[in-house]
């Protein structure tokens, strides 16, 4: 091989490498979209349009009012992704629909029926063919937000599927899988504690049967806490909102009271009060 041909080969390889660098650089990173233009319809007030920075927390911005919003996020890609692409949203809803350049990517829940299913509890992963991407792109996201349900929209992470999926799976593991483990573990402990309360019977000197209330309070605390945590997993509650929200508040209150009574039993405060001359009565 002559030196002229070798020089030509090296030059060709360098040119191909330089041409491929922009595309590879585009694939080796993700794009976080946080600047949006939003059209708001809050309560019975007139519609308004404003520029916002995501995440957009609906309850913080419009406390006590339900409504809807249409977010528009424009961005450029040069060149567009060549792999399968994906979007990751840490929070969106309570109901939503997503379009990319006029193509609907995902739709969850009714955008018009207030207090319906709540899809804002789990992170969302949206996979789509990269052929939908152009040099100039527009993402439109429409949401329905209810009162007190942590609706709104987070910043969008865009990239190749292989890069975006690990981000989504990490968040999903902490928020959804982790909550599922907590619910199951608490239910098991609640069943064990309540079974011990039912079976461990002590006979008093006067012949009456007495159960250990420590197990009862522990079982009630674990049971109510499992219900409270399970709320983060239930997108379609068995009863309508806001009654379901009230039930979770009652569960949280029951957990606090049960834990206080459990601590009282552990610390033998009841016995101390009895020595001080108080009539503590019977708790259960």
C-alpha positions in Angstrom: 0.0 0.0 0.0 1.5 3.3 -1.1 1.6 6.3 1.2 -1.0 8.1 -0.9 -3.5 5.3 -0.4 -2.7 5.2 3.3 -3.2 8.9 3.6 -6.6 8.7 1.7 -7.7 5.8 4.1 -6.8 7.8 7.2 -8.5 10.9 5.9 -11.7 8.9 5.1 -11.8 7.4 8.5 -11.3 10.7 10.2 -14.1 12.2 8.1 -16.5 9.4 9.0 -15.6 9.8 12.6 -16.2 13.5 12.6 -19.6 13.0 10.9 -20.7 10.5 13.5 -19.6 12.4 16.5 -22.6 14.7 16.7 -25.0 11.8 16.5 -23.1 9.8 19.1 -22.9 12.8 21.4 -26.6 13.3 21.1 -27.2 9.6 22.0 -24.8 9.7 25.0 -26.8 12.2 27.0 -30.4 13.0 28.0 -32.2 16.2 27.5 -34.2 17.7 30.4 -37.1 19.9 29.4 -38.2 22.2 32.2 -39.3 25.4 30.4 -42.9 25.4 29.2 -45.7 27.6 28.1 -49.0 26.7 29.9 -52.6 27.5 29.2 -54.5 27.3 32.5 -58.2 26.9 33.4 -58.5 27.1 37.1 -61.8 26.7 38.8 -64.4 29.0 37.3 -61.9 31.7 36.5 -61.0 32.9 33.0 -58.3 31.0 31.1 -54.7 32.4 31.2 -51.4 31.7 29.6 -48.0 32.0 31.2 -44.4 30.8 31.0 -43.5 28.4 33.8 -40.5 26.3 35.0 -41.2 22.7 35.7 -42.0 21.0 38.0 -45.4 22.6 38.4 -47.1 21.7 41.7 -50.8 22.3 41.2 -51.9 22.3 44.9 -49.1 24.8 45.7 -50.1 27.1 42.8 -53.9 26.8 43.0 -54.7 25.5 46.5 -58.3 24.5 46.9 -59.2 24.8 43.2 -59.4 22.1 40.6 -58.7 22.7 36.9 -56.9 21.8 33.7 -53.7 22.8 32.0 -52.1 22.4 28.6 -48.2 22.5 28.6 -46.2 23.1 25.5 -42.5 22.4 25.4 -40.4 23.1 22.3 -36.9 21.8 21.7 -34.4 21.2 18.9 -32.4 18.1 18.1 -29.4 18.2 15.7 -29.4 15.5 14.6 -32.4 13.6 15.9 -31.9 10.4 17.9 -31.4 7.3 15.8 -32.3 4.8 18.5 -35.7 4.1 20.0 -36.4 7.1 22.2 -38.3 7.6 25.5 -39.7 10.2 27.8 -39.6 10.0 31.6 -41.9 12.1 33.8 -41.5 11.8 37.6 -45.1 13.1 38.2 -47.9 13.9 35.8 -51.7 14.1 36.3 -54.1 13.4 37.9 -55.2 12.5 34.4 -53.1 13.3 31.3 -52.4 13.0 27.6 -49.1 13.4 25.8 -48.5 14.4 22.2 -45.2 14.7 20.3 -45.3 16.6 17.0 -49.0 15.9 16.7 -48.7 12.1 17.6 -50.4 11.0 20.8 -47.9 9.0 22.9 -49.9 8.1 26.0 -53.3 8.9 27.6 -54.4 8.0 31.1 -57.7 8.8 32.7 -60.5 11.2 31.8 -59.4 14.8 31.2 -62.9 16.1 32.0 -64.4 14.0 34.8 -63.1 15.5 38.1 -62.2 13.4 41.1 -61.8 10.3 38.9 -58.8 7.9 38.7 -55.5 9.3 40.0 -52.5 8.6 37.7 -50.2 11.1 39.4 -48.8 8.7 41.9 -46.4 6.7 39.8 -43.6 7.9 37.5 -44.3 7.5 33.8 -42.1 6.0 31.1 -43.2 6.6 27.5 -41.3 4.8 24.7 -41.7 5.8 21.1 -40.0 5.4 17.7 -37.3 8.0 17.0 -38.8 8.7 13.6 -41.3 10.9 15.4 -38.5 13.3 16.3 -37.5 16.2 14.0 -35.0 19.0 14.2 -37.7 21.2 15.7 -40.1 19.5 18.0 -43.1 20.2 20.2 -44.4 18.2 23.1 -47.9 19.0 24.3 -49.2 17.7 27.6 -52.7 18.1 28.8 -53.6 17.4 32.4 -56.6 17.3 34.7 -55.8 18.3 38.3 -58.1 17.6 41.3 -57.9 19.3 44.7 -55.6 17.9 47.3 -54.3 15.0 45.1 -50.8 16.4 44.3 -51.5 16.9 40.7 -49.3 18.8 38.2 -46.4 18.0 36.0 -42.6 17.4 36.5 -39.7 18.1 34.2 -39.5 15.8 31.2 -36.3 13.7 30.6 -35.9 12.9 26.9 -33.3 10.5 25.5 -32.6 7.1 24.0 -34.5 4.3 25.6 -31.4 2.7 26.9 -30.5 5.9 28.9 -33.9 6.9 30.1 -35.2 3.5 31.3 -32.6 3.2 34.1 -33.7 6.7 35.4 -37.3 5.6 35.4 -36.7 2.2 36.9 -34.7 3.7 39.8 -37.5 6.1 40.6 -40.1 3.4 40.2 -38.3 1.1 42.6 -38.1 3.6 45.3 -41.6 5.0 45.0 -43.7 2.0 43.9 -41.8 -1.2 44.6 -40.6 0.1 47.9 -44.1 1.1 48.9 -45.4 -2.4 48.0 -42.7 -4.0 50.2 -43.7 -1.7 53.1 -47.4 -2.5 52.7 -46.8 -6.3 52.6 -44.4 -6.2 55.6 -46.8 -4.0 57.7 -49.7 -6.3 56.9 -47.8 -9.4 58.0 -46.7 -7.7 61.2 -50.3 -6.5 61.8 -51.6 -10.1 61.4 -49.0 -11.5 63.8 -49.6 -8.8 66.4 -53.4 -9.2 66.3 -53.1 -13.0 66.4 -50.9 -12.7 69.5 -53.5 -10.3 71.1 -56.3 -12.8 70.4 -54.4 -15.9 71.6 -52.2 -14.6 74.5 -54.8 -14.6 77.3 -53.8 -14.1 81.0 -56.0 -15.1 83.8 -56.4 -12.5 86.6 -56.7 -13.4 90.3 -60.4 -12.8 90.1 -60.8 -15.3 87.2 -61.2 -12.7 84.5 -59.3 -13.1 81.2 -57.0 -10.3 80.2 -55.2 -9.8 76.9 -52.0 -7.9 76.4 -53.0 -4.6 74.9 -49.4 -4.0 73.6 -50.1 -6.4 70.8 -53.5 -4.8 70.0 -52.0 -1.3 69.7 -49.1 -2.6 67.6 -51.5 -4.5 65.3 -53.7 -1.4 64.8 -50.7 0.8 64.1 -49.3 -1.6 61.5 -52.7 -2.1 59.9 -53.5 1.6 59.6 -50.0 2.4 58.4 -50.2 -0.2 55.6 -53.5 1.4 54.5 -51.9 4.8 54.5 -48.9 3.7 52.4 -51.1 1.7 50.1 -52.7 4.9 49.0 -49.6 5.6 46.9 -50.3 2.4 44.9 -54.1 2.8 44.3 -54.8 4.7 41.0 -58.5 3.6 41.0 -59.7 3.8 44.6 -62.7 1.7 45.6 -64.6 4.8 46.8 -64.7 8.2 45.1 -62.6 11.2 46.0 -62.6 13.0 48.5 -64.0 10.1 50.6 -61.0 8.0 49.8 -58.7 10.9 50.9 -60.7 11.1 54.2 -60.2 7.4 54.7 -56.4 7.7 54.4 -56.5 10.7 56.9 -58.4 8.5 59.3 -55.8 5.7 58.8 -53.0 8.2 59.5 -54.8 9.4 62.7 -55.3 5.9 63.8 -51.6 5.1 63.4 -50.6 8.1 65.5 -53.0 7.3 68.3 -52.1 3.6 68.2 -48.4 4.4 68.4 -49.0 6.7 71.3 -50.9 4.1 73.2 -48.2 1.5 72.3 -45.5 3.8 73.8 -47.6 4.3 76.9 -47.8 0.6 77.4 -44.1 0.1 76.8 -43.2 2.9 79.2 -45.6 1.7 81.8 -47.1 5.1 82.1 -50.4 3.7 83.0 -49.0 2.0 86.1 -47.2 5.2 87.1 -50.4 7.2 86.9 -52.2 4.5 88.9 -49.6 4.9 91.7 -50.1 8.6 91.6 -53.8 8.1 92.5 -55.4 8.4 89.1 -58.2 6.2 88.0 -57.0 5.0 84.6 -59.9 2.7 84.0 -59.8 0.0 81.3 -58.8 0.8 77.7 -60.1 -2.3 76.0 
